[in-house]
Amino acid sequence: MAARTVTIIHIVVNLMIGDSKAYAILIFGGAALGVAMAAASYVPRLASITRATPETLGPAIAIALWFVVPFGLSLALTRPGLNLHLFFARYLVVVIPPLCLLAGLAVGAMKLRALQAVTALALLAVAVPPLLSYYAVAEVQDFKTPVQWLQQHYRSGDGIVCYPEVQCAIPIDYYVTAYPGPAALDAGSPGAFYWTSNTSLAVDGGTIRAYESGHRRIFFIYAPLGRSPADDQAAGALEAGLTADGYHIVDQVRSSANSADTTILLFEAS
């Protein structure tokens, strides 16, 4: 239970621009305050502390549901049994606008102009800096093009190795389902991610060597979320291991987008 709670909190924080905990605290606190100040307008003893009117509460609740429903529904659909894998930060960006609108409501409902200004400036101070550099380092990848190439070139009995494990396997598994064909990550594919146990099959010389015995042709997929010398070096070592074991590259495809590439190398045993 504790581990699940940590995962949920991590995804919530990861939704924030730049993964900023300060912004997460301010935006969630502001959103909660916005709903509270709209509700306060209904209570005679509290109405004097807010600029919000009773007519504000209905829209505030609707906006709050805009956050709660997609978030809760995606979490429920990702639970064991359904396993639809929708509880993922990139899919949950739809809940960012209601948080911002409710935080804006909180600022607008404050009685003191000075407090309004301070709160608005605090939100801008933590939100703007990472926003300025966001698109320069955005982890935007094109999986569609290489996966369609994979489906076109895959033959029965071929194998797939996916590195780095989670970064590669989850999106590849999604795209081979979205664009169906003969290719798929099987249970023994090095790098395969198991949703039921939240674990991956390690990608190393040992697991690849064991996998080679059943596959004359192997697609080596290298799809890190961002460029990293360490990942590049590790991927190069794995490719060299395949070559040392008697495999050679017969075809390949690479799709580049911003800071991340997706590369598929087709190795065939000599």
Stockholm file with secondary structure:
# STOCKHOLM 1.0

chainA/1-270         MAARTVTIIHIVVNLMIGDSKAYAILIFGGAALGVAMAAASYVPRLASITRATPETLGPAIAIALWFVVPFGLSLALTRPGLNLHLFFARYLVVVIPPLCLLAGLAVGAMKLRALQAVTALALLAVAVPPLLSYYAVAEVQDFKTPVQWLQQHYRSGDGIVCYPEVQCAIPIDYYVTAYPGPAALDAGSPGAFYWTSNTSLAVDGGTIRAYESGHRRIFFIYAPLGRSPADDQAAGALEAGLTADGYHIVDQVRSSANSADTTILLFEAS
#=GR chainA/1-270 SS CHHHHHHHHHHHHHTSGGGCHHHHHHHHHHHHHHHHHHHHTTSTTTGGGBSCCGGGHHHHHHHHHHHHHHHHHHHHHTSTTTCCCCCCTTTGGGGHHHHHHHHHHHHHHBSCHHHHHHHHHHHHHHHHHHHHTHHHHCCCCCCHHHHHHHHHHCCTTCEEEEESHHHHHHHHHHHHHHSCSSCCCCTTSTTCEETTTTEECCCSHHHHHHHHTTCSEEEEEECCSSCCHHHHHHHHHHHHHHHHTTEEEEEEEEEEETTEEEEEEEEEEC
#=GC SS_cons         CHHHHHHHHHHHHHTSGGGCHHHHHHHHHHHHHHHHHHHHTTSTTTGGGBSCCGGGHHHHHHHHHHHHHHHHHHHHHTSTTTCCCCCCTTTGGGGHHHHHHHHHHHHHHBSCHHHHHHHHHHHHHHHHHHHHTHHHHCCCCCCHHHHHHHHHHCCTTCEEEEESHHHHHHHHHHHHHHSCSSCCCCTTSTTCEETTTTEECCCSHHHHHHHHTTCSEEEEEECCSSCCHHHHHHHHHHHHHHHHTTEEEEEEEEEEETTEEEEEEEEEEC
//
